[in-house]
Amino acid sequence: WLSRSSWALLLIVNWYKQVNRQKNLTIWIPDFFCNEALTFIRKSDVNIIFYPLNEQMKIDVSKCNELAESNPINIFLFVHYFGEASSTENIKELCSNQNTWLIEDATHVLKPINGIGEIGDIVLYSPHKLLPIPDGSVMVMRPNGPTGLTRNIHAMNLLPLVLKDIVNSSDNNKKLE
């Protein structure tokens, strides 16, 4: 549980950096996405690539394949818009081939349903967008995502340390304000 998905994205980015011993990385985000959710990762050393969607809000796979030739993918985030399952055709394969962490943003549903929450390494839910609560984000790690992330003992051991670092740095930032 986190207060917002923007914190979950920061946690994922920092976790990726620790697991893969990288200082910077590239995250792919759909070109129709809430800018507020990117607030924290924009402040970290991250290259954000906005990939194209078509008029039906589906991923333009052919354009993504072209884009992938010149832009490596470390983390790929795709969104199920307005509670409707987005086509996952070729996404899992693209992520598996490049050992890319796949994040499903299930922002407008409360739990896994047919076609949503089924293929990502990590699934994000935002119950505060559907329920009368001020905050709330749920980050679910799936053992059968394309990279098998949760089966990586080293990665799982680093997660609590990364979370602690984020909490400590946010506490320090509040003291400075």
ABEGO torsion letter per residue (X at the ends): XBABAAAAAAAAAAAAAAAAGBABBBBBBBABBBAAAAAAAAABBBBBBBBBBBAAGBBBAAAAAAAAAABBBABBBBBBBGGBBBBABGAAAAAAAAGBBBBBBBAABABBBBGBGAABABBBBBAAAABBBABEBBBBBBAABAAGAAABAAAAAAAAAAAAAAAAAAAAAAAAX
